[in-house]
Amino acid sequence: MPKHIGIAAVSPEGSAVCYRQIHRLAEDYVGETGHPTVTLHNEPFERYLHAAQSDDWQTVGELLLRSARTVAQAGAEFCITPDNVMQHAVHYAAPLSPIPWLLMTDLVADAVVKDQRKTVGVIGTSKVMFGATYQTTLGLKGVKVIAPEPADAHLIDGMIFNELVHGDVMEDSRREFFEVIARMKARGAEAVIVAFSEAPLLMEDAPPTPVPLYDAVDLLTRTAVRYAVGELNDVKLLRPSTLGA
């Protein structure tokens, strides 16, 4: 039987994209039957936003933990969250979580290192672009992470919070998104991490990009599905024991 996947939802649009991709990928891997069960639980999005804006990662961790406990009660065997900036707080949730977590930042970092990249760009909210979400993990592996120029970063952050979290996709925004990627290539990025959960809304039917992209949500959902259906057995999961809890 496939493993039961739990989703700790944060952004409604981003979590809906994640849920949809899981089912699309399951069909790719196993056909029309044998799909994993998926349980999604959310705490109100505004609670996450308020806590993250205050750098209150303990509270974010408590919100994620509530979701982990809820999906575990429904039978989930491991948990994911497709939200990039909230990955910080998984380390607060995991010690008390009844089920292990699959951490998106680890999957992205492993893919970047496997491809032997030395300099990558990151596009997401301001906290992701200028924080430690990917910078610390990749920096410890010898990979330089660069953010867009301030004007471009402001543009992307506004695009996410003013449009994409509401499910709005503007053609001008889609064009500007790919122009930002091109400018990051000009500054030395060998590839770009697309680090916001609503990104697939922009990237559907997208033209070829000037550099390879690491779509964080795609890496997370692809790994979760492969693990759930038995294609992967050695997935690195964050458990209380790995944190010394």
Long-range contacts (C-beta under 8 A, 24 or more apart in sequence): 2-30, 2-34, 2-35, 2-36, 2-37, 2-228, 2-229, 2-230, 3-36, 3-77, 3-78, 3-227, 3-228, 3-229, 4-36, 4-37, 4-38, 4-39, 4-74, 4-75, 4-76, 4-77, 4-228, 5-36, 5-37, 5-38, 5-39, 5-76, 5-77, 5-78, 5-80, 5-224, 5-225, 5-228, 6-38, 6-39, 6-40, 6-41, 6-67, 6-68, 6-71, 6-72, 6-74, 6-76, 6-77, 6-78, 6-79, 6-80, 6-99, 7-38, 7-39, 7-40, 7-41, 7-67, 7-71, 7-79, 7-80, 7-81, 7-82, 8-41, 8-42, 8-64, 8-67, 8-68, 8-71, 8-79, 8-80, 8-81, 8-93, 9-40, 9-41, 9-42, 9-67, 9-81, 10-42, 10-45, 10-48, 10-81, 10-82, 10-83, 10-86, 10-197, 11-45, 11-82, 11-83, 11-165, 11-197, 11-198, 12-42, 12-45, 12-165, 13-164, 13-165, 13-166, 13-167, 13-197, 13-198, 13-201, 14-82, 14-83, 14-165, 14-196, 14-197, 14-198, 14-217, 15-40, 15-42, 15-82, 15-83, 15-197, 17-82, 17-197, 17-198, 17-200, 17-201, 17-217, 18-80, 18-82, 18-197, 18-217, 18-220, 18-221, 21-200, 21-217, 21-218, 21-221, 22-221, 22-224, 22-225, 25-221, 25-222, 25-225, 26-225, 26-228, 26-229, 29-225, 29-226, 29-229, 29-231, 30-229, 34-229, 35-229, 36-225, 36-228, 36-229, 37-75, 37-76, 39-70, 39-71, 39-74, 39-75, 39-76, 40-71, 41-66, 41-67, 41-70, 41-71, 42-67, 43-67, 45-165, 48-83, 48-86, 52-85, 52-86, 52-127, 57-88, 57-89, 57-92, 58-89, 58-92, 60-86, 60-88, 60-89, 60-92, 61-89, 61-90, 61-91, 61-92, 61-93, 62-92, 62-93, 63-89, 64-89, 64-90, 64-92, 64-93, 65-92, 65-93, 65-96, 65-97, 68-93, 68-97, 68-98, 68-99, 68-101, 69-97, 69-98, 71-99, 72-97, 72-98, 72-99, 78-102, 78-224, 78-227, 78-237, 80-104, 80-220, 80-221, 80-224, 82-197, 82-216, 82-217, 82-220, 82-221, 83-197, 84-124, 84-125, 84-128, 84-133, 84-195, 84-196, 84-197, 84-216, 85-124, 85-125, 85-127, 85-128, 85-131, 85-133, 87-133, 88-131, 88-132, 88-133, 90-238, 91-238, 91-243, 94-238, 94-239, 94-240, 94-243, 94-245, 95-240, 95-243, 95-245, 96-240, 96-245, 97-240, 100-237, 100-238, 100-239, 101-237, 101-238, 101-239, 102-220, 102-223, 102-224, 102-227, 102-235, 102-237, 102-238, 103-236, 103-238, 104-216, 104-217, 104-219, 104-220, 105-133, 105-134, 105-137, 105-216, 106-137, 106-236, 107-216, 107-219, 107-220, 107-223, 108-134, 108-193, 108-195, 108-214, 108-216, 108-219, 109-134, 109-137, 109-138, 109-141, 109-143, 111-214, 111-219, 112-138, 112-141, 112-143, 112-191, 112-193, 112-214, 113-138, 113-141, 113-143, 115-191, 115-212, 117-143, 117-190, 117-191, 118-142, 118-143, 118-144, 118-190, 119-143, 119-144, 119-145, 119-146, 119-188, 119-189, 119-190, 120-144, 120-145, 120-146, 120-189, 120-190, 120-191, 120-192, 120-193, 120-214, 121-145, 121-146, 121-147, 121-148, 121-181, 121-184, 121-185, 121-187, 121-189, 121-191, 121-192, 121-193, 121-211, 122-146, 122-147, 122-192, 122-193, 122-195, 123-148, 123-156, 123-177, 123-180, 123-181, 123-184, 123-192, 123-193, 123-194, 123-195, 123-196, 124-156, 124-160, 124-193, 124-194, 124-195, 124-196, 125-156, 125-157, 125-160, 125-161, 125-196, 126-153, 126-154, 126-157, 128-195, 128-196, 129-153, 129-156, 129-157, 129-195, 133-195, 134-193, 134-195, 145-193, 146-184, 146-187, 146-188, 146-189, 148-180, 148-183, 148-184, 149-183, 149-187, 152-180, 152-183, 155-180, 156-180, 160-196, 160-198, 164-196, 164-198, 164-201, 164-202, 165-198, 167-201, 169-201, 169-202, 173-202, 174-202, 174-206, 177-202, 178-206, 178-207, 178-209, 181-209, 181-210, 181-211, 181-213, 182-210, 184-211, 185-210, 185-211
